[in-house]
């Protein structure tokens, strides 16, 4: 791990020390809520406290993300229902000026909602992770962050006292001890300040990350969403093939049949016109073959099956107006389905480069990280790509999600744009060499 200077870690530690003040307050109130939980009032207090703890945890998560250099997930507070008091139409009067029966029921449910929600959180493992984090932030985490922060003033104070005390008649061994203390504090801060800050961030990340049950639930939701998206994509693909065949090859074949019928009628009376129609039919046949070839190319390019992902991307890049540098560091070929998904993801990304990036060059890097295919598509264009603003990148993400893959987009205004694609896979057909080429 690269060692960094401790200045940034000291700033983050100072922010965490300040966060410890509300953390200690919330920890104390949480203890009171847990003690009073058997009486019921503690559940209502817990219902009010946990959203505040979650908001404080978001700030801690951001500081941990900055320290570790990668996103830190945050547990979510699961609320099962909206308070009946906030439901539309919860308030209303009948003809006689009294509350309607349904409104009385809503009021009854609303009065007990804080207790029911507090109980759900009391037995929720993720809620306990948040409570554990806020307790740590006000105790052990505070000590760890305070150590990083205090090393600097301790160093300065020791140096100042070492210079001032001898003039006041203090024996010189005390001054030497202060100098040694200053050196040790400065060395510890410079050499280990960042490591101490990362240790605090790692502890925060461990406490704030979702537990096993939450991860499994999220995994089930992701799989259900990706399955639904895959079914929709397959249906859309079939409709596209049907439309292309109907509007393209089928129409041309109908025209070809009519032309050949006219040829049969003209063969005896007007051979020259018949020969002209045969020539036209020949052109129609060539057009049908082109349509079918384009259709097959959109389903599964033959070059992908023949030359693999690297060769298919290289052939794709040859047709683009932007120069593309391809770097291939793959140890072999991934499974055909993964290879096809990665190819179409690269194709969509390069199409966006040509249409939107205003770039002078682009690059594609193919590499393996253990059982994971990693693809990087970048350009030196104007940047500002946002997957939420277009269907193309959203389609790439959905295509990869079917294989448990992910997509990340780094595209600041002004560029460059870099798209990271990762897909778990197994490797086959090992290669003996790597390649790099510009198309």
N, C-alpha and C positions, 0 to 999 in steps of 0.2 A: 504494500500500500504506500502510495506517495506521501511523504511527510510534508506538511504545509506549515507555514509560519503561524504562530498562535494568535495573531491579532484578531482575525475573524472569530476564532473560538472564544476569545475573551469577550468580544462584543455579544456573542450569542449567550455566553454564560451570564453576563450581566443582565440580559433580558430574562433569562430563566430565574435568576435571583429575584427579580421584580415580580415574576409570575408566582413565585413561592408565597407571596403575601396573600393573594386571594386563594391560593391552594390550601394554605393553612386554615384560613377561615372556612372554606368549603369542607375541609376534612373534619374540623370540629363540629360543624353543623351536621355532617353525615353521621358522625358517631352519635350525636343526640338523636337523629332520626332513627338509627338502628336500635338504639335503646328503647325508644318510644314506639317502635313498630308493633309490638304485641298489643299496644293500646289502640292502634289504628291511626292515631294522629301522626305517628312517624312515617306511615306510608304516604300520607298527603305531603309531608315535608320532603320525603324522598322524591316524590313526583315533581316538586318545584326545584329541587337541587340538581338533579341529574342533567337537565338541559344546560344549566350553567356550567357544570363540570365538562360537558361535551364541548361547549363553546371554548372553554379554556384549553381543552385537549387539542382543538384545531390549531390554536396558536403554538402549542408545544410540538404538534406534528410538523408545522411549517419550519420551525427551528431545527428539528431533527432531520428533515429533508435537506435543508441547506447544509447541515454538517456532514451527512452521509453521502450526499451527491446523487441520491436516487430517491424516487417517490416512496413515502412511508404511508401505508394504508391506515385507515382510521375506522375503528369499530363504529357501527351505527346503532342509534337508539331506536328500537322497533316500537312504534306506536300502532296499536291494533285498530284503533277506531278514533274518529273525531268526537270531541266532546259534544254530547247532545245539546248543550246550551249554545253551541256555535253552528248547529245545523240550520239550513235555510227553513224558515217557517216554524222554528221552535217557539217563537213568541207570537201570541195572537189571542184575541178575545172573542168569545162567543157572542150571540145576539143579546144575551142577558148581561153582558159586561163582565162575565167571569172567564177564567182561563178554560180553554177547551180541554177535553179529556186527554187528547194526544199531547197537548202542551204540558199537562201535569205529569204525564209519563216521562216526557223529555226532561222536565225539571228533576224528577226523581233519579233518572239515570245520570244526569249531569252532576247531581249532588254526590253520587258515589263514584263518579269517574276517576277523580284523583286517587282514591283508595285502591280501585281496581288496577289502574295503571301503575301505581306504586308497588303493588304486589307483583305484577308481571315483571317489573324491573328488578325487584328483590330476588326473584328466582331466575333471572337471566344472567348467564355467564358473562356476556359481553358488558353488561352494566357493571358487574363486579370488576371487570378489567379496567373500566374507567375509574371506578372508585379506588382500585389499587394504584393506578397511575397518579391520581391527585394526592393520595397519601404519600407516595414516593416523591412527588414533586415538592412537597413541603417538608420532607425529612432527609432521606439519603440523597436524593437528587439535588436538594438545596446545598448540602455539604459538599458534594462533588463540584457543583458550579461555583460555589463560594470559594473553593480552593483555587480554581483557575483565576478568579477575579482578584483574590487577595494577594496572590503571589506578586503582582506588580506593585501595589502600595507597600507591601512588606519590604520589597527590595529597595524602594526609594527611601522609606523610613529608616531602614538599617544603615544605608549610606549616609544619610543626613546625620543621624545620631553618632555614627562613627567619626564624623568630622567635628561635631559640636561638643560631645561629652568630654574629650580630653582637655579642651580649653576650660572646662568647669572643674577640673581637678579629679575627674573619674580615672581610675587606674587604666593604663593602656591595654591590659589583657581584655578588658571589656570592649574596647574599641576594635581589637583584633577579632573577637568573637562576633561582633556585629558585622564586620567586613566578611567573615566566613559565612554568616547567615545570609548576607546580601548576595554573595556569589552563588550559594546553594539555591536560594529562591529564584534568582535570575536564570540559572542553568535549568532548574526544573521547569520553569515557565517556558523557556525557549525550546527545550528539547521535548517536553512532554505535555505542554499546554494543549496542543491540538489533539493529542491522543486522549487526554482526559475529557475534552469536549466531545470527542467521538464516542467515548465510553458512555457518557451521559446520554447522547443521542441514541446509541444502540439500545440502552435500557428503556428509553422512552418508546422506541420503535417496537420492542418486544412486548411492552405492556399495552400499547395502543393498537397493535395489529389485531385483526379479527381472530377469534379462536377457531378451533377445528370445526365445530358445528356450524359457525357462521360461514366458514370457507366452503364447507360441503353444500350448504343451502345456496350460496352464491353460485357454486359450480353447477348445481342442478338447474338454477334459473338460466345460467349462460347456455347450458346444453339445450334446454328447451327453446330458448330464443334462437340459437344457431340452427337447431333442427327445423324450426318453423321458417327461418329465413332460407335454409337450403331447399325446403319444399317449395317455397314461393319462387326461388330462383330457378329451380328445375321446371316448374310450370311455365314461368316466363320464357325460359329457353325453348321449351317445346312450342309455345305460341310463336316465338320468333322464327323457328325453323319452319313451322307450318305457313307463316306469312311469307317468308322468303321463297319457299317452294311454290306457293300459290301465285305470288306476284311475279316471280322470276322464271324458274325452270318450267313450271306447268304452263304458263302463258306462252312461252316460246315453243314448247312442244306442241301445243294446240295450233299455233301459227305454222309450225313445220308440217303438221298433218294436213292443214288446208293447202299449203303450197304444193305438197306432193300430190294431192288430189287434182290440183290444177295441172300439174305436170302430166299426169296420166291422161287427162282429157286433151292436152295440146300435143302429145307425142306424134300423133298421126297427121294433124292438120298444120301445125306450126312448130317444127323442131327447134328453130332458133329461139323462139320465146320459151319453149320448154327447157332448153339448155340454160337460158338466163334465170329461169325460176329455180332450176337445180343448183345454180351457183348461189342464189339467195338462200336456198335451203341449207347449203353447206355453211354459209356464214351464220345462219341461225343455230346450227348444230354446234359450231365453235362457241357461240355466245352461251348456249346451254351448258357446255362443259365449263366455261369460265364461272358461271353462276354456281354450279355444283362445287367447283374447286374452292370458290370463296366461302361457300357454306361449310364445307368440310374444314377449311382453315379456321373458321370461327368456332367449330366444335372441338377439334383436336388437330392442331397443325401437324402435317406429316413430318416436317422437319424436326418437331419435338420428339416424335417417336424414333426418328432415324439418328439424330445427332445429340439428343439430350437438351437439358435446359440451357447450357452455355451456347451450344450451336444455334438453338432456336432464338435466343436473345440476340446473338450476333446477326442472324439473318433479319430479325426485326429491325435492328438498328440501321441496317443498310438502306432501308426505305425511308428513314427520317431525314428531315432537313437540318437537324442539329447534330453535330459530331458527338458520338457516344463512345466513351472508353469503357471497355469491358474487362474486368479482372476476375478470373476464375480460380478459386482456391478450394474447389470441392473435391473431396476424396473419392467420390463415385457418383452414382445417380440415385436420387431419392425415389420413392415409390411413384408410379405413374400419376396417381391422383394428386399427390402433393406437388409433383413436377408441373402438372397442368395448372394447378391453382397458382403456383409461384410465377409461371410464365404469364398468365393473364393479369396477375397483379402488376408485374413489371410492365406489361404492355399498356395497361391503363395509366400507370405512373408516367411512362414516357410520352403517352398521348397528351397528358396534362402539361408536360414540359413544352411540347410543340405548340399547344393551343393557348396556354396562359402565361408561361414563365418568361417569355422574351429573353431566352438564354442563348449564350454563344457556345456553350458546351454542356455536356451531361456525362454522367458516369454511372455504371452499374457494377457493384461488387458482390460476388457470390462466394460465400465461405461457410464452413461448418464449425460449429462449436459443440463438440460431442454429438449427441443425438438431436441436434437442432440445426436446421437450415437457416442461415442468416443472409438476408439480401438487403443491400443498401442502394437506393436510387437517388441520385442528387443532381443538382444543376446550379449554375451561377446566375440564375435569373432574378426577378424582382422580389421573390418571396411572397409572404402573406397567404400561403395556402392554408385553408381551414377545412378539415373533413366535414364539419357540420354544415358548411355552406354549399356543398355539392354532392350529387349522388355518386359520382365516380369513385372517390376515395371511400365513401361509405360502402359501396359495393365491394371494394377490395377488402375492407375490414370484415364484411360478412362472409366473403368467400374464404378467407383465412380462418375465421372463427369456426367453420365447419370442421377444421382439422386441429382445433385448439391452438391456432396461431394468433399472433398479435401484430398490430401495425402501430408505429409511432411516427409522428410528423413533427419535424423541427424546421419551421419556416418563418423566421423573423422578417419584418418588413425590410426590404432592401436585399434580402437573400443572405446566404444561399439557402436553398430548400433541400433537406435531406429526409428521405422516407426510409424508415427501418422496418423490415418485415422479418418475422421469426415464425418458423413452423417446425414443430417436433416431427422427426421422421427417422427411419432406419436407412442405412446406406447399403448399396449393392454395387456390383461391377466396379471395383476399385480402379482408379486411374493411376498411371505411373508418373504423370507430370502435370503441372499447372500451366495456365496460359494467361496472357494479357494482350488485348488487342484494341485498336480504335477503329470504329466503323464510321 
